[in-house]
C-alpha cells in the first residue's frame, strides 16, 4: 500500500472546525476515489496540529487522488490552516493487534536513513520493534512508512488510550535508541497525537 500524509499547523481554537470537515466532506471525497483503503486523522489540540493520513492500494491511485484533493484541501482546512505540508510514502510495514479507539493515542516518529538501508530498517522494525510493541498494555497498531529515494520515514504507534501511550514512553525510548543504531537511522522528530479517526482496510 501507499499513503499520503498531510501535516497542518494553525490556531488551536480553530482546530475543531477543520476536524469536522475532514471527517465529513474530506472522508466522502476520499471514499469516491478508486483503491482508497482508509484514513486516519490525529490532532494535538493544545499546540494546534493535525495529521491526516490516507491509504491507497497503488501508487497510481494515490497520485490520481491527489489531483482532486489538492484543489479541495485548502478550502476544507480554512480557517484553521496556517501551514500545510504534504508527503508521500510507501507502506513498508502495517501490523494490527486490535482496532484503535477514538480518543486513543498515536506516537509519530520521523526518521532519516541512507536510501540503501531502507530494507534493513523495515526488517529491523519487523523483527525488533513489533515484538516489543506487542508486549505493551493497550497497544493497538503500528505502521512504518518509507520514502526510498529520499531516505526518510515515519513510524506510527497507536494505543487504545492516552494512559497506555504515556506508560509506554520509557520502554519505547530505550527500544528506539537500540533500533536506531541497528538500522543505521537518525530520529529527527517525535510527536504524540489524539486519535480522532483511524480506519485502514489492507485488503
Secondary structure, DSSP 8 states (H G I E B T S, - for coil): -EEEEEEEEE-GGGHHHHHHHIIIIIHHHHHTSTTEEEEEEEEETTTTEEEEEEEESSHHHHHHHHHHHHHHHHHHHTTTEEEEEEEEEEEEEEEESS---TT-EEEEEEEEE-GGGHHHHHHHIIIIIHHHHHTSTTEEEEEEEEETTTTEEEEEEEESSHHHHHHTHHHHHHHHHHHHHHHTEEEEEEEEEEEEEEEE---
